Amino acid sequence: MQNYSVDMQALGERIEESSSFIDDIFSELSKVIVGQKYMIDRLLIGLLADGHVLLEGVPGLAKTLTVSSLAKVINTNFQRIQFTPDLLPADLLGTLIYNQKEGEFTVKKGPIFSNIILADEINRSPAKVQSALLESMQERQVTIGDTTFPLDEPFLVLATQNPVEQEGTYPLPEAQVDRFMLKINIEYPNENEELEIMRRMAKTGKKITLKPVISPDKILDARKVINEIYMDDKVERYIIDLIFSTRKPANYNLDDLEDLIGFGASPRASINLNLAARAQAFMEHRAYVTPEDIRTVAMDILRHRIIPTYEAEAEDISSEDIIEKIMSTIQVP
């Protein structure tokens, strides 16, 4: 028992040391981003837990600015790709170009070959392009012609979609949405934040330069440390209870949800909830996961993985309503 406590103490010190850059990132980003702590938190969880993020919010909420600023602060390459109905998979991945002088084909790599990809309005492109992106996300590699190229690490896709304007869009199928670790809903800033945004931004010609506070290697090192964060059996069981209650609600005293859930959360949800909770603990400089870490990230892990029935939609019950009901019912260890 004594050895265990010493190990935890040593791990705690390692976490404290290796997570110190988190505060530096927030401090540097605050030079250009007002508020939006929730969005930055979730982007960092995605980065640390090696999971992609789907952002939903109306235009003008600093999504692009936040993502490009994060790339600068962690000193990685950034590409913004505007998804449009006429975009082709080759525009994203790259293609073979015939060189007449040499008499051979050469590879021209596409914008996917970067560290942080902002897939802007992903639902505006047809299924072929969406599939090409999602395959790169899953496999972490791209095949052009006969050659397969691994993508650089860290590799993070942040895709946005506009919840309001759905005309001329190609909604992401549920199976593809499931590949995103987190789906986050971005809200408008509050009055004080908007006042500060207006004061900062209503000036022409003023540009703030961000400086890198960490190298990509440190992010990869942090991921290894996160794997060592301690999770008690009771906390692991809590994750399983949350996930299984979406599949068999009657077994968890949630009989009223039986007719409201069409499909429950997949095994990816259990894995991602575990990883995201560890990343949340790391961001708070802790060597162990608490049930509160699970509860903090659960909504963003589950909201796109639970598919309500037509009956639920008729009663105007969303996946968020179902998750809230589950979270308030399942006993916290």
Buried (B, 14 or more C-beta within 10 A) or exposed (E): EEEEEEEEEEBBEEBEEBBEBBEEBBEBBEBBBBBBEEBBBBBBBBBBBBBBBBBBBEEEBBBBBBBBBBBBBBBBEBBBBEBBEEBBBBBBBBBBEEEEEEEEBEEEEBBBBBBBBBBBBBBBBBEEBBEBBBBBBEEEEBEBEEEEBEBEBBBBBBBBBBEEEEEEBBEBEEEBBBBBBBBBBBEEBEEEEEEEBEEBEEEEEEEEEBEBBBEBEBBEEBBEBBEEBBBEEEBBEBBEBBBBBBBEBEEBEBEEBEEBBBEBBBEBBBBBBBBBBBBBBBBBBBBBBBBEBBBBBBBBBBBBBBBBBEEBEEEEBEBBBBBEBBBEBBEBB
